[in-house]
């Protein structure tokens, strides 16, 4: 699994970065950035929570082929 951010839907609340600072960085305008790498197993629950609780539904979990 990996996380993806929809930049159009995102309003830069930063909640995803608070929940998942290991995978989500914030740019100079306050928007989240992810590198697209697979989410480590130890962080899957937090990544799913970040996707579920995003106020704008801009954070998504995707299945990878890795």
PDBQT receptor file of N, H, CA, C and O in Angstrom, charges set to zero:
ATOM      1  N   UNK A   1       0.839  -1.177   0.000  1.00  0.00    +0.000 N 
ATOM      2  CA  UNK A   1       0.000   0.000   0.000  1.00  0.00    +0.000 C 
ATOM      3  C   UNK A   1       0.887   1.244   0.000  1.00  0.00    +0.000 C 
ATOM      4  O   UNK A   1       2.013   1.226   0.497  1.00  0.00    +0.000 OA
ATOM      5  N   UNK A   2       0.359   2.303  -0.560  1.00  0.00    +0.000 N 
ATOM      6  H   UNK A   2      -0.556   2.317  -0.964  1.00  0.00    +0.000 HD
ATOM      7  CA  UNK A   2       1.029   3.589  -0.504  1.00  0.00    +0.000 C 
ATOM      8  C   UNK A   2      -0.037   4.667  -0.317  1.00  0.00    +0.000 C 
ATOM      9  O   UNK A   2      -1.223   4.425  -0.544  1.00  0.00    +0.000 OA
ATOM     10  N   UNK A   3       0.394   5.848   0.097  1.00  0.00    +0.000 N 
ATOM     11  H   UNK A   3       1.357   6.044   0.281  1.00  0.00    +0.000 HD
ATOM     12  CA  UNK A   3      -0.556   6.939   0.226  1.00  0.00    +0.000 C 
ATOM     13  C   UNK A   3      -0.358   7.910  -0.929  1.00  0.00    +0.000 C 
ATOM     14  O   UNK A   3       0.745   8.081  -1.450  1.00  0.00    +0.000 OA
ATOM     15  N   UNK A   4      -1.448   8.531  -1.304  1.00  0.00    +0.000 N 
ATOM     16  H   UNK A   4      -2.344   8.392  -0.881  1.00  0.00    +0.000 HD
ATOM     17  CA  UNK A   4      -1.441   9.522  -2.369  1.00  0.00    +0.000 C 
ATOM     18  C   UNK A   4      -2.248  10.716  -1.891  1.00  0.00    +0.000 C 
ATOM     19  O   UNK A   4      -3.232  10.559  -1.168  1.00  0.00    +0.000 OA
ATOM     20  N   UNK A   5      -1.834  11.904  -2.290  1.00  0.00    +0.000 N 
ATOM     21  H   UNK A   5      -1.035  12.032  -2.876  1.00  0.00    +0.000 HD
ATOM     22  CA  UNK A   5      -2.529  13.134  -1.932  1.00  0.00    +0.000 C 
ATOM     23  C   UNK A   5      -3.150  13.722  -3.196  1.00  0.00    +0.000 C 
ATOM     24  O   UNK A   5      -2.478  13.849  -4.220  1.00  0.00    +0.000 OA
ATOM     25  N   UNK A   6      -4.416  14.077  -3.125  1.00  0.00    +0.000 N 
ATOM     26  H   UNK A   6      -4.961  13.974  -2.294  1.00  0.00    +0.000 HD
ATOM     27  CA  UNK A   6      -5.073  14.783  -4.225  1.00  0.00    +0.000 C 
ATOM     28  C   UNK A   6      -4.852  16.272  -3.986  1.00  0.00    +0.000 C 
ATOM     29  O   UNK A   6      -5.507  16.854  -3.121  1.00  0.00    +0.000 OA
ATOM     30  N   UNK A   7      -3.942  16.905  -4.731  1.00  0.00    +0.000 N 
ATOM     31  H   UNK A   7      -3.409  16.432  -5.433  1.00  0.00    +0.000 HD
ATOM     32  CA  UNK A   7      -3.610  18.307  -4.462  1.00  0.00    +0.000 C 
ATOM     33  C   UNK A   7      -4.760  19.271  -4.725  1.00  0.00    +0.000 C 
ATOM     34  O   UNK A   7      -4.791  20.360  -4.152  1.00  0.00    +0.000 OA
ATOM     35  N   UNK A   8      -5.696  18.893  -5.571  1.00  0.00    +0.000 N 
ATOM     36  H   UNK A   8      -5.671  18.008  -6.037  1.00  0.00    +0.000 HD
ATOM     37  CA  UNK A   8      -6.843  19.755  -5.854  1.00  0.00    +0.000 C 
ATOM     38  C   UNK A   8      -7.818  19.755  -4.669  1.00  0.00    +0.000 C 
ATOM     39  O   UNK A   8      -8.374  20.795  -4.316  1.00  0.00    +0.000 OA
ATOM     40  N   UNK A   9      -8.016  18.599  -4.069  1.00  0.00    +0.000 N 
ATOM     41  H   UNK A   9      -7.564  17.754  -4.356  1.00  0.00    +0.000 HD
ATOM     42  CA  UNK A   9      -8.952  18.485  -2.947  1.00  0.00    +0.000 C 
ATOM     43  C   UNK A   9      -8.365  19.011  -1.638  1.00  0.00    +0.000 C 
ATOM     44  O   UNK A   9      -9.110  19.442  -0.758  1.00  0.00    +0.000 OA
ATOM     45  N   UNK A  10      -7.051  18.982  -1.501  1.00  0.00    +0.000 N 
ATOM     46  H   UNK A  10      -6.445  18.633  -2.215  1.00  0.00    +0.000 HD
ATOM     47  CA  UNK A  10      -6.395  19.333  -0.244  1.00  0.00    +0.000 C 
ATOM     48  C   UNK A  10      -6.541  20.823   0.078  1.00  0.00    +0.000 C 
ATOM     49  O   UNK A  10      -6.366  21.680  -0.787  1.00  0.00    +0.000 OA
ATOM     50  N   UNK A  11      -6.864  21.109   1.344  1.00  0.00    +0.000 N 
ATOM     51  H   UNK A  11      -7.006  20.413   2.047  1.00  0.00    +0.000 HD
ATOM     52  CA  UNK A  11      -6.940  22.483   1.837  1.00  0.00    +0.000 C 
ATOM     53  C   UNK A  11      -5.847  22.775   2.873  1.00  0.00    +0.000 C 
ATOM     54  O   UNK A  11      -5.930  23.770   3.593  1.00  0.00    +0.000 OA
ATOM     55  N   UNK A  12      -4.845  21.932   2.951  1.00  0.00    +0.000 N 
ATOM     56  H   UNK A  12      -4.778  21.123   2.367  1.00  0.00    +0.000 HD
ATOM     57  CA  UNK A  12      -3.663  22.134   3.800  1.00  0.00    +0.000 C 
ATOM     58  C   UNK A  12      -3.992  22.221   5.286  1.00  0.00    +0.000 C 
ATOM     59  O   UNK A  12      -3.465  23.079   5.993  1.00  0.00    +0.000 OA
ATOM     60  N   UNK A  13      -4.863  21.333   5.755  1.00  0.00    +0.000 N 
ATOM     61  H   UNK A  13      -5.292  20.636   5.180  1.00  0.00    +0.000 HD
ATOM     62  CA  UNK A  13      -5.130  21.283   7.191  1.00  0.00    +0.000 C 
ATOM     63  C   UNK A  13      -3.917  20.759   7.961  1.00  0.00    +0.000 C 
ATOM     64  O   UNK A  13      -3.670  21.178   9.092  1.00  0.00    +0.000 OA
ATOM     65  N   UNK A  14      -3.163  19.847   7.353  1.00  0.00    +0.000 N 
ATOM     66  H   UNK A  14      -3.363  19.506   6.434  1.00  0.00    +0.000 HD
ATOM     67  CA  UNK A  14      -1.964  19.306   7.977  1.00  0.00    +0.000 C 
ATOM     68  C   UNK A  14      -2.191  18.140   8.908  1.00  0.00    +0.000 C 
ATOM     69  O   UNK A  14      -1.253  17.660   9.545  1.00  0.00    +0.000 OA
ATOM     70  N   UNK A  15      -3.422  17.679   8.996  1.00  0.00    +0.000 N 
ATOM     71  H   UNK A  15      -4.184  18.069   8.479  1.00  0.00    +0.000 HD
ATOM     72  CA  UNK A  15      -3.734  16.582   9.906  1.00  0.00    +0.000 C 
ATOM     73  C   UNK A  15      -2.981  15.312   9.524  1.00  0.00    +0.000 C 
ATOM     74  O   UNK A  15      -2.532  14.569  10.397  1.00  0.00    +0.000 OA
ATOM     75  N   UNK A  16      -2.841  15.063   8.237  1.00  0.00    +0.000 N 
ATOM     76  H   UNK A  16      -3.205  15.666   7.527  1.00  0.00    +0.000 HD
ATOM     77  CA  UNK A  16      -2.137  13.857   7.787  1.00  0.00    +0.000 C 
ATOM     78  C   UNK A  16      -0.675  13.884   8.234  1.00  0.00    +0.000 C 
ATOM     79  O   UNK A  16      -0.124  12.853   8.620  1.00  0.00    +0.000 OA
ATOM     80  N   UNK A  17      -0.056  15.045   8.184  1.00  0.00    +0.000 N 
ATOM     81  H   UNK A  17      -0.504  15.882   7.870  1.00  0.00    +0.000 HD
ATOM     82  CA  UNK A  17       1.345  15.166   8.610  1.00  0.00    +0.000 C 
ATOM     83  C   UNK A  17       1.485  15.026  10.116  1.00  0.00    +0.000 C 
ATOM     84  O   UNK A  17       2.505  14.536  10.600  1.00  0.00    +0.000 OA
ATOM     85  N   UNK A  18       0.475  15.448  10.860  1.00  0.00    +0.000 N 
ATOM     86  H   UNK A  18      -0.354  15.845  10.467  1.00  0.00    +0.000 HD
ATOM     87  CA  UNK A  18       0.503  15.263  12.314  1.00  0.00    +0.000 C 
ATOM     88  C   UNK A  18       0.400  13.789  12.666  1.00  0.00    +0.000 C 
ATOM     89  O   UNK A  18       1.097  13.313  13.562  1.00  0.00    +0.000 OA
ATOM     90  N   UNK A  19      -0.464  13.063  11.969  1.00  0.00    +0.000 N 
ATOM     91  H   UNK A  19      -1.031  13.449  11.242  1.00  0.00    +0.000 HD
ATOM     92  CA  UNK A  19      -0.631  11.626  12.228  1.00  0.00    +0.000 C 
ATOM     93  C   UNK A  19       0.520  10.791  11.709  1.00  0.00    +0.000 C 
ATOM     94  O   UNK A  19       0.864   9.766  12.295  1.00  0.00    +0.000 OA
ATOM     95  N   UNK A  20       1.112  11.224  10.617  1.00  0.00    +0.000 N 
ATOM     96  H   UNK A  20       0.833  12.057  10.141  1.00  0.00    +0.000 HD
ATOM     97  CA  UNK A  20       2.072  10.390   9.905  1.00  0.00    +0.000 C 
ATOM     98  C   UNK A  20       3.310  11.178   9.482  1.00  0.00    +0.000 C 
ATOM     99  O   UNK A  20       3.612  11.254   8.291  1.00  0.00    +0.000 OA
ATOM    100  N   UNK A  21       4.033  11.766  10.439  1.00  0.00    +0.000 N 
ATOM    101  H   UNK A  21       3.788  11.704  11.407  1.00  0.00    +0.000 HD
ATOM    102  CA  UNK A  21       5.193  12.580  10.069  1.00  0.00    +0.000 C 
ATOM    103  C   UNK A  21       6.315  11.779   9.409  1.00  0.00    +0.000 C 
ATOM    104  O   UNK A  21       7.174  12.352   8.739  1.00  0.00    +0.000 OA
ATOM    105  N   UNK A  22       6.312  10.461   9.593  1.00  0.00    +0.000 N 
ATOM    106  H   UNK A  22       5.613   9.995  10.136  1.00  0.00    +0.000 HD
ATOM    107  CA  UNK A  22       7.326   9.610   8.973  1.00  0.00    +0.000 C 
ATOM    108  C   UNK A  22       7.174   9.554   7.448  1.00  0.00    +0.000 C 
ATOM    109  O   UNK A  22       8.145   9.299   6.737  1.00  0.00    +0.000 OA
ATOM    110  N   UNK A  23       5.959   9.791   6.949  1.00  0.00    +0.000 N 
ATOM    111  H   UNK A  23       5.170   9.998   7.527  1.00  0.00    +0.000 HD
ATOM    112  CA  UNK A  23       5.692   9.654   5.520  1.00  0.00    +0.000 C 
ATOM    113  C   UNK A  23       5.190  10.924   4.847  1.00  0.00    +0.000 C 
ATOM    114  O   UNK A  23       5.267  11.042   3.625  1.00  0.00    +0.000 OA
ATOM    115  N   UNK A  24       4.682  11.867   5.617  1.00  0.00    +0.000 N 
ATOM    116  H   UNK A  24       4.620  11.771   6.610  1.00  0.00    +0.000 HD
ATOM    117  CA  UNK A  24       4.093  13.076   5.042  1.00  0.00    +0.000 C 
ATOM    118  C   UNK A  24       4.886  14.297   5.500  1.00  0.00    +0.000 C 
ATOM    119  O   UNK A  24       5.006  14.569   6.694  1.00  0.00    +0.000 OA
ATOM    120  N   UNK A  25       5.419  15.020   4.532  1.00  0.00    +0.000 N 
ATOM    121  H   UNK A  25       5.322  14.800   3.562  1.00  0.00    +0.000 HD
ATOM    122  CA  UNK A  25       6.122  16.277   4.816  1.00  0.00    +0.000 C 
ATOM    123  C   UNK A  25       5.214  17.428   4.388  1.00  0.00    +0.000 C 
ATOM    124  O   UNK A  25       4.317  17.248   3.564  1.00  0.00    +0.000 OA
ATOM    125  N   UNK A  26       5.449  18.583   4.942  1.00  0.00    +0.000 N 
ATOM    126  H   UNK A  26       6.177  18.729   5.611  1.00  0.00    +0.000 HD
ATOM    127  CA  UNK A  26       4.669  19.774   4.606  1.00  0.00    +0.000 C 
ATOM    128  C   UNK A  26       5.565  20.729   3.814  1.00  0.00    +0.000 C 
ATOM    129  O   UNK A  26       6.698  21.001   4.210  1.00  0.00    +0.000 OA
ATOM    130  N   UNK A  27       5.045  21.234   2.692  1.00  0.00    +0.000 N 
ATOM    131  H   UNK A  27       4.124  21.013   2.371  1.00  0.00    +0.000 HD
ATOM    132  CA  UNK A  27       5.837  22.182   1.903  1.00  0.00    +0.000 C 
ATOM    133  C   UNK A  27       5.726  23.590   2.492  1.00  0.00    +0.000 C 
ATOM    134  O   UNK A  27       5.062  23.789   3.510  1.00  0.00    +0.000 OA
ATOM    135  N   UNK A  28       6.370  24.555   1.857  1.00  0.00    +0.000 N 
ATOM    136  H   UNK A  28       6.909  24.393   1.030  1.00  0.00    +0.000 HD
ATOM    137  CA  UNK A  28       6.418  25.914   2.391  1.00  0.00    +0.000 C 
ATOM    138  C   UNK A  28       5.058  26.607   2.420  1.00  0.00    +0.000 C 
ATOM    139  O   UNK A  28       4.912  27.631   3.088  1.00  0.00    +0.000 OA
ATOM    140  N   UNK A  29       4.064  26.081   1.715  1.00  0.00    +0.000 N 
ATOM    141  H   UNK A  29       4.183  25.249   1.172  1.00  0.00    +0.000 HD
ATOM    142  CA  UNK A  29       2.713  26.649   1.720  1.00  0.00    +0.000 C 
ATOM    143  C   UNK A  29       1.767  25.883   2.634  1.00  0.00    +0.000 C 
ATOM    144  O   UNK A  29       0.588  26.222   2.745  1.00  0.00    +0.000 OA
ATOM    145  N   UNK A  30       2.288  24.851   3.286  1.00  0.00    +0.000 N 
ATOM    146  H   UNK A  30       3.245  24.575   3.196  1.00  0.00    +0.000 HD
ATOM    147  CA  UNK A  30       1.475  24.076   4.220  1.00  0.00    +0.000 C 
ATOM    148  C   UNK A  30       0.790  22.861   3.624  1.00  0.00    +0.000 C 
ATOM    149  O   UNK A  30      -0.030  22.227   4.288  1.00  0.00    +0.000 OA
ATOM    150  N   UNK A  31       1.115  22.527   2.374  1.00  0.00    +0.000 N 
ATOM    151  H   UNK A  31       1.781  23.042   1.835  1.00  0.00    +0.000 HD
ATOM    152  CA  UNK A  31       0.498  21.375   1.726  1.00  0.00    +0.000 C 
ATOM    153  C   UNK A  31       1.348  20.119   1.919  1.00  0.00    +0.000 C 
ATOM    154  O   UNK A  31       2.576  20.198   1.956  1.00  0.00    +0.000 OA
ATOM    155  N   UNK A  32       0.699  18.966   2.040  1.00  0.00    +0.000 N 
ATOM    156  H   UNK A  32      -0.299  18.902   2.009  1.00  0.00    +0.000 HD
ATOM    157  CA  UNK A  32       1.428  17.715   2.263  1.00  0.00    +0.000 C 
ATOM    158  C   UNK A  32       2.121  17.216   0.998  1.00  0.00    +0.000 C 
ATOM    159  O   UNK A  32       1.648  17.415  -0.121  1.00  0.00    +0.000 OA
ATOM    160  N   UNK A  33       3.257  16.561   1.220  1.00  0.00    +0.000 N 
ATOM    161  H   UNK A  33       3.640  16.400   2.129  1.00  0.00    +0.000 HD
ATOM    162  CA  UNK A  33       4.005  15.926   0.139  1.00  0.00    +0.000 C 
ATOM    163  C   UNK A  33       4.347  14.506   0.572  1.00  0.00    +0.000 C 
ATOM    164  O   UNK A  33       4.730  14.279   1.719  1.00  0.00    +0.000 OA
ATOM    165  N   UNK A  34       4.213  13.565  -0.332  1.00  0.00    +0.000 N 
ATOM    166  H   UNK A  34       3.902  13.750  -1.265  1.00  0.00    +0.000 HD
ATOM    167  CA  UNK A  34       4.602  12.176  -0.080  1.00  0.00    +0.000 C 
ATOM    168  C   UNK A  34       5.511  11.727  -1.210  1.00  0.00    +0.000 C 
ATOM    169  O   UNK A  34       5.453  12.263  -2.317  1.00  0.00    +0.000 OA
ATOM    170  N   UNK A  35       6.348  10.742  -0.926  1.00  0.00    +0.000 N 
ATOM    171  H   UNK A  35       6.395  10.306  -0.027  1.00  0.00    +0.000 HD
ATOM    172  CA  UNK A  35       7.305  10.293  -1.936  1.00  0.00    +0.000 C 
ATOM    173  C   UNK A  35       6.800   9.117  -2.778  1.00  0.00    +0.000 C 
ATOM    174  O   UNK A  35       7.469   8.716  -3.730  1.00  0.00    +0.000 OA
ATOM    175  N   UNK A  36       5.647   8.567  -2.448  1.00  0.00    +0.000 N 
ATOM    176  H   UNK A  36       5.103   8.893  -1.674  1.00  0.00    +0.000 HD
ATOM    177  CA  UNK A  36       5.077   7.477  -3.236  1.00  0.00    +0.000 C 
ATOM    178  C   UNK A  36       5.615   6.106  -2.920  1.00  0.00    +0.000 C 
ATOM    179  O   UNK A  36       5.213   5.125  -3.546  1.00  0.00    +0.000 OA
ATOM    180  N   UNK A  37       6.517   6.016  -1.961  1.00  0.00    +0.000 N 
ATOM    181  H   UNK A  37       6.843   6.813  -1.452  1.00  0.00    +0.000 HD
ATOM    182  CA  UNK A  37       7.063   4.709  -1.585  1.00  0.00    +0.000 C 
ATOM    183  C   UNK A  37       6.010   3.914  -0.813  1.00  0.00    +0.000 C 
ATOM    184  O   UNK A  37       5.102   4.496  -0.220  1.00  0.00    +0.000 OA
ATOM    185  N   UNK A  38       6.130   2.595  -0.820  1.00  0.00    +0.000 N 
ATOM    186  H   UNK A  38       6.867   2.122  -1.302  1.00  0.00    +0.000 HD
ATOM    187  CA  UNK A  38       5.183   1.777  -0.052  1.00  0.00    +0.000 C 
ATOM    188  C   UNK A  38       5.221   2.126   1.437  1.00  0.00    +0.000 C 
ATOM    189  O   UNK A  38       6.268   2.450   1.996  1.00  0.00    +0.000 OA
ATOM    190  N   UNK A  39       4.059   2.050   2.048  1.00  0.00    +0.000 N 
ATOM    191  H   UNK A  39       3.208   1.787   1.593  1.00  0.00    +0.000 HD
ATOM    192  CA  UNK A  39       3.930   2.325   3.484  1.00  0.00    +0.000 C 
ATOM    193  C   UNK A  39       4.435   1.097   4.240  1.00  0.00    +0.000 C 
ATOM    194  O   UNK A  39       3.980  -0.017   3.982  1.00  0.00    +0.000 OA
ATOM    195  N   UNK A  40       5.376   1.294   5.178  1.00  0.00    +0.000 N 
ATOM    196  H   UNK A  40       5.746   2.199   5.387  1.00  0.00    +0.000 HD
ATOM    197  CA  UNK A  40       5.832   0.155   5.978  1.00  0.00    +0.000 C 
ATOM    198  C   UNK A  40       4.671  -0.447   6.778  1.00  0.00    +0.000 C 
ATOM    199  O   UNK A  40       3.748   0.261   7.179  1.00  0.00    +0.000 OA
ATOM    200  N   UNK A  41       4.730  -1.739   6.998  1.00  0.00    +0.000 N 
ATOM    201  H   UNK A  41       5.480  -2.315   6.672  1.00  0.00    +0.000 HD
ATOM    202  CA  UNK A  41       3.661  -2.442   7.717  1.00  0.00    +0.000 C 
ATOM    203  C   UNK A  41       3.377  -1.812   9.074  1.00  0.00    +0.000 C 
ATOM    204  O   UNK A  41       2.228  -1.777   9.513  1.00  0.00    +0.000 OA
ATOM    205  N   UNK A  42       4.406  -1.320   9.733  1.00  0.00    +0.000 N 
ATOM    206  H   UNK A  42       5.340  -1.350   9.376  1.00  0.00    +0.000 HD
ATOM    207  CA  UNK A  42       4.226  -0.741  11.063  1.00  0.00    +0.000 C 
ATOM    208  C   UNK A  42       3.441   0.569  11.040  1.00  0.00    +0.000 C 
ATOM    209  O   UNK A  42       2.970   1.023  12.083  1.00  0.00    +0.000 OA
ATOM    210  N   UNK A  43       3.295   1.177   9.868  1.00  0.00    +0.000 N 
ATOM    211  H   UNK A  43       3.677   0.808   9.021  1.00  0.00    +0.000 HD
ATOM    212  CA  UNK A  43       2.588   2.458   9.752  1.00  0.00    +0.000 C 
ATOM    213  C   UNK A  43       1.265   2.353   8.994  1.00  0.00    +0.000 C 
ATOM    214  O   UNK A  43       0.600   3.364   8.771  1.00  0.00    +0.000 OA
ATOM    215  N   UNK A  44       0.882   1.148   8.601  1.00  0.00    +0.000 N 
ATOM    216  H   UNK A  44       1.422   0.326   8.783  1.00  0.00    +0.000 HD
ATOM    217  CA  UNK A  44      -0.344   0.984   7.818  1.00  0.00    +0.000 C 
ATOM    218  C   UNK A  44      -1.583   1.476   8.555  1.00  0.00    +0.000 C 
ATOM    219  O   UNK A  44      -2.443   2.113   7.947  1.00  0.00    +0.000 OA
ATOM    220  N   UNK A  45      -1.691   1.199   9.832  1.00  0.00    +0.000 N 
ATOM    221  H   UNK A  45      -0.993   0.681  10.326  1.00  0.00    +0.000 HD
ATOM    222  CA  UNK A  45      -2.873   1.631  10.591  1.00  0.00    +0.000 C 
ATOM    223  C   UNK A  45      -2.952   3.153  10.652  1.00  0.00    +0.000 C 
ATOM    224  O   UNK A  45      -4.033   3.723  10.500  1.00  0.00    +0.000 OA
ATOM    225  N   UNK A  46      -1.822   3.814  10.871  1.00  0.00    +0.000 N 
ATOM    226  H   UNK A  46      -0.944   3.352  10.994  1.00  0.00    +0.000 HD
ATOM    227  CA  UNK A  46      -1.827   5.277  10.912  1.00  0.00    +0.000 C 
ATOM    228  C   UNK A  46      -2.112   5.876   9.539  1.00  0.00    +0.000 C 
ATOM    229  O   UNK A  46      -2.793   6.896   9.435  1.00  0.00    +0.000 OA
ATOM    230  N   UNK A  47      -1.599   5.255   8.496  1.00  0.00    +0.000 N 
ATOM    231  H   UNK A  47      -1.045   4.427   8.580  1.00  0.00    +0.000 HD
ATOM    232  CA  UNK A  47      -1.861   5.739   7.150  1.00  0.00    +0.000 C 
ATOM    233  C   UNK A  47      -3.342   5.607   6.809  1.00  0.00    +0.000 C 
ATOM    234  O   UNK A  47      -3.927   6.510   6.213  1.00  0.00    +0.000 OA
ATOM    235  N   UNK A  48      -3.939   4.496   7.182  1.00  0.00    +0.000 N 
ATOM    236  H   UNK A  48      -3.463   3.762   7.666  1.00  0.00    +0.000 HD
ATOM    237  CA  UNK A  48      -5.374   4.305   6.944  1.00  0.00    +0.000 C 
ATOM    238  C   UNK A  48      -6.186   5.323   7.739  1.00  0.00    +0.000 C 
ATOM    239  O   UNK A  48      -7.186   5.840   7.242  1.00  0.00    +0.000 OA
ATOM    240  N   UNK A  49      -5.770   5.610   8.951  1.00  0.00    +0.000 N 
ATOM    241  H   UNK A  49      -4.958   5.190   9.355  1.00  0.00    +0.000 HD
ATOM    242  CA  UNK A  49      -6.466   6.617   9.763  1.00  0.00    +0.000 C 
ATOM    243  C   UNK A  49      -6.345   8.010   9.134  1.00  0.00    +0.000 C 
ATOM    244  O   UNK A  49      -7.317   8.764   9.101  1.00  0.00    +0.000 OA
ATOM    245  N   UNK A  50      -5.162   8.343   8.642  1.00  0.00    +0.000 N 
ATOM    246  H   UNK A  50      -4.373   7.730   8.670  1.00  0.00    +0.000 HD
ATOM    247  CA  UNK A  50      -4.965   9.640   7.997  1.00  0.00    +0.000 C 
ATOM    248  C   UNK A  50      -5.875   9.768   6.778  1.00  0.00    +0.000 C 
ATOM    249  O   UNK A  50      -6.451  10.831   6.546  1.00  0.00    +0.000 OA
ATOM    250  N   UNK A  51      -6.010   8.696   5.999  1.00  0.00    +0.000 N 
ATOM    251  H   UNK A  51      -5.542   7.832   6.187  1.00  0.00    +0.000 HD
ATOM    252  CA  UNK A  51      -6.888   8.724   4.827  1.00  0.00    +0.000 C 
ATOM    253  C   UNK A  51      -8.347   8.844   5.239  1.00  0.00    +0.000 C 
ATOM    254  O   UNK A  51      -9.106   9.609   4.644  1.00  0.00    +0.000 OA
ATOM    255  N   UNK A  52      -8.733   8.097   6.245  1.00  0.00    +0.000 N 
ATOM    256  H   UNK A  52      -8.117   7.476   6.729  1.00  0.00    +0.000 HD
ATOM    257  CA  UNK A  52     -10.130   8.086   6.691  1.00  0.00    +0.000 C 
ATOM    258  C   UNK A  52     -10.541   9.421   7.308  1.00  0.00    +0.000 C 
ATOM    259  O   UNK A  52     -11.670   9.870   7.114  1.00  0.00    +0.000 OA
ATOM    260  N   UNK A  53      -9.638  10.054   8.047  1.00  0.00    +0.000 N 
ATOM    261  H   UNK A  53      -8.721   9.689   8.206  1.00  0.00    +0.000 HD
ATOM    262  CA  UNK A  53      -9.999  11.240   8.798  1.00  0.00    +0.000 C 
ATOM    263  C   UNK A  53      -9.634  12.563   8.122  1.00  0.00    +0.000 C 
ATOM    264  O   UNK A  53      -9.820  13.627   8.712  1.00  0.00    +0.000 OA
ATOM    265  N   UNK A  54      -9.123  12.509   6.906  1.00  0.00    +0.000 N 
ATOM    266  H   UNK A  54      -8.972  11.645   6.427  1.00  0.00    +0.000 HD
ATOM    267  CA  UNK A  54      -8.822  13.747   6.187  1.00  0.00    +0.000 C 
ATOM    268  C   UNK A  54     -10.117  14.530   5.978  1.00  0.00    +0.000 C 
ATOM    269  O   UNK A  54     -11.072  13.994   5.416  1.00  0.00    +0.000 OA
ATOM    270  N   UNK A  55     -10.168  15.785   6.419  1.00  0.00    +0.000 N 
ATOM    271  H   UNK A  55      -9.392  16.221   6.876  1.00  0.00    +0.000 HD
ATOM    272  CA  UNK A  55     -11.411  16.558   6.292  1.00  0.00    +0.000 C 
ATOM    273  C   UNK A  55     -11.874  16.759   4.843  1.00  0.00    +0.000 C 
ATOM    274  O   UNK A  55     -13.070  16.909   4.594  1.00  0.00    +0.000 OA
ATOM    275  N   UNK A  56     -10.953  16.764   3.905  1.00  0.00    +0.000 N 
ATOM    276  H   UNK A  56      -9.981  16.642   4.108  1.00  0.00    +0.000 HD
ATOM    277  CA  UNK A  56     -11.292  16.984   2.500  1.00  0.00    +0.000 C 
ATOM    278  C   UNK A  56     -11.211  15.705   1.670  1.00  0.00    +0.000 C 
ATOM    279  O   UNK A  56     -11.401  15.747   0.455  1.00  0.00    +0.000 OA
ATOM    280  N   UNK A  57     -10.931  14.570   2.309  1.00  0.00    +0.000 N 
ATOM    281  H   UNK A  57     -10.776  14.535   3.297  1.00  0.00    +0.000 HD
ATOM    282  CA  UNK A  57     -10.765  13.282   1.617  1.00  0.00    +0.000 C 
ATOM    283  C   UNK A  57      -9.693  13.365   0.535  1.00  0.00    +0.000 C 
ATOM    284  O   UNK A  57      -9.823  12.764  -0.531  1.00  0.00    +0.000 OA
ATOM    285  N   UNK A  58      -8.637  14.116   0.821  1.00  0.00    +0.000 N 
ATOM    286  H   UNK A  58      -8.532  14.605   1.687  1.00  0.00    +0.000 HD
ATOM    287  CA  UNK A  58      -7.549  14.297  -0.139  1.00  0.00    +0.000 C 
ATOM    288  C   UNK A  58      -6.454  13.242   0.017  1.00  0.00    +0.000 C 
ATOM    289  O   UNK A  58      -5.594  13.111  -0.854  1.00  0.00    +0.000 OA
ATOM    290  N   UNK A  59      -6.477  12.503   1.100  1.00  0.00    +0.000 N 
ATOM    291  H   UNK A  59      -7.175  12.610   1.808  1.00  0.00    +0.000 HD
ATOM    292  CA  UNK A  59      -5.479  11.451   1.342  1.00  0.00    +0.000 C 
ATOM    293  C   UNK A  59      -6.116  10.112   0.996  1.00  0.00    +0.000 C 
ATOM    294  O   UNK A  59      -7.203   9.785   1.471  1.00  0.00    +0.000 OA
ATOM    295  N   UNK A  60      -5.425   9.345   0.164  1.00  0.00    +0.000 N 
ATOM    296  H   UNK A  60      -4.542   9.610  -0.222  1.00  0.00    +0.000 HD
ATOM    297  CA  UNK A  60      -5.957   8.057  -0.280  1.00  0.00    +0.000 C 
ATOM    298  C   UNK A  60      -4.921   6.959  -0.118  1.00  0.00    +0.000 C 
ATOM    299  O   UNK A  60      -3.719   7.197  -0.229  1.00  0.00    +0.000 OA
ATOM    300  N   UNK A  61      -5.395   5.783   0.141  1.00  0.00    +0.000 N 
ATOM    301  H   UNK A  61      -6.372   5.590   0.231  1.00  0.00    +0.000 HD
ATOM    302  CA  UNK A  61      -4.550   4.592   0.172  1.00  0.00    +0.000 C 
ATOM    303  C   UNK A  61      -4.716   3.863  -1.152  1.00  0.00    +0.000 C 
ATOM    304  O   UNK A  61      -5.832   3.671  -1.633  1.00  0.00    +0.000 OA
ATOM    305  N   UNK A  62      -3.590   3.459  -1.735  1.00  0.00    +0.000 N 
ATOM    306  H   UNK A  62      -2.683   3.615  -1.344  1.00  0.00    +0.000 HD
ATOM    307  CA  UNK A  62      -3.609   2.730  -3.009  1.00  0.00    +0.000 C 
ATOM    308  C   UNK A  62      -2.807   1.445  -2.877  1.00  0.00    +0.000 C 
ATOM    309  O   UNK A  62      -1.812   1.388  -2.155  1.00  0.00    +0.000 OA
ATOM    310  N   UNK A  63      -3.245   0.436  -3.570  1.00  0.00    +0.000 N 
ATOM    311  H   UNK A  63      -4.054   0.482  -4.156  1.00  0.00    +0.000 HD
ATOM    312  CA  UNK A  63      -2.513  -0.824  -3.615  1.00  0.00    +0.000 C 
ATOM    313  C   UNK A  63      -1.356  -0.672  -4.588  1.00  0.00    +0.000 C 
ATOM    314  O   UNK A  63      -1.515  -0.121  -5.677  1.00  0.00    +0.000 OA
ATOM    315  N   UNK A  64      -0.196  -1.163  -4.187  1.00  0.00    +0.000 N 
ATOM    316  H   UNK A  64      -0.068  -1.611  -3.302  1.00  0.00    +0.000 HD
ATOM    317  CA  UNK A  64       0.975  -1.121  -5.071  1.00  0.00    +0.000 C 
ATOM    318  C   UNK A  64       1.208  -2.516  -5.645  1.00  0.00    +0.000 C 
ATOM    319  O   UNK A  64       0.669  -3.504  -5.148  1.00  0.00    +0.000 OA
ATOM    320  N   UNK A  65       2.000  -2.577  -6.672  1.00  0.00    +0.000 N 
ATOM    321  H   UNK A  65       2.438  -1.774  -7.076  1.00  0.00    +0.000 HD
ATOM    322  CA  UNK A  65       2.361  -3.848  -7.295  1.00  0.00    +0.000 C 
ATOM    323  C   UNK A  65       3.753  -4.294  -6.855  1.00  0.00    +0.000 C 
ATOM    324  O   UNK A  65       4.345  -5.180  -7.470  1.00  0.00    +0.000 OA
ATOM    325  N   UNK A  66       4.272  -3.686  -5.799  1.00  0.00    +0.000 N 
ATOM    326  H   UNK A  66       3.791  -2.966  -5.299  1.00  0.00    +0.000 HD
ATOM    327  CA  UNK A  66       5.628  -4.012  -5.316  1.00  0.00    +0.000 C 
ATOM    328  C   UNK A  66       5.654  -5.305  -4.558  1.00  0.00    +0.000 C 
ATOM    329  O   UNK A  66       6.712  -5.723  -4.086  1.00  0.00    +0.000 OA
TER     330      UNK A  66
